[in-house]
Amino acid sequence: DSGVTQTPKHLITATGQRVTLRCSPRSGDLSVYWYQQSLDQGLQFLIQYYNGEERAKGNILERFSAQQFPDLHSELNLSSLELGDSALYFCASNKMGQNYGYTFGSGTRLTVV
Amino acid sequence: AQTVTQSQPEMSVQEAETVTLSCTYDTSENNYYLFWYKQPPSRQMILVIRQEAYKQQNATENRFSVNFQKAAKSFSLKISDSQLGDTAMYFCAFMKQPNTGNQFYFGTGTSLTVIP
């Protein structure tokens, strides 16, 4: 157990639907990062939150949004889902300024049918 | 901008043998950290080893060691006595120091298969 908790582990939904992925960072970590990994692809950075505020944005579609709550958990909302959104979505956390890399959750596998 | 390149999409090694995975990076920064992450079939991302750029000594973690060549901007991973459980995708990553935002960059990965 890495200390970063992601739920659900698997999600199957239809095109056009909306889903919410949840992440609880490791205790004491204020930064949360979301990544998308499509089949046989590398990790694409989506967005970062630090202590409730958006800190950095990557290649995140307008149909996607995220937020970080006062208890530091984060949610990634994916709407108007398309087949191409099927992927593994990772959450990672760390302490800003800390140099031990990111701690990753086990991911949420999203399948859009 | 920083880039991380892994030029070997796939590699294989016989069990108990040694294999080296290559990684090069491009940066104008002087202070940074380098990492190797492992992603087994379970898809969990696991930190394997990290290297501080200011340290000349190469990092070692049990059977895993790196060859860090700062001038050449090279950061290879050596796996000794390969085991079946080492079969995974390996990602090289660069992190700017200090990490004040998304300063983490991943390579595209090398898929390693350990053959019994």
Interface residues (C-beta under 8 A of the other chain):
Chain A: S2 Y33 Q37 G42 L43 F45 Q48 Y50 R55 A56 G58 L88 F90 A92 N94 M96 G97 Q98 N99 Y100 G101 Y102 T103 F104 S106 G107 R109
Chain B: Y33 F35 Y37 S42 R43 Q44 M45 I46 L47 R50 E52 F91 A93 M95 Q97 P98 N99 T100 G101 N102 F104 F106 G107 T108 G109
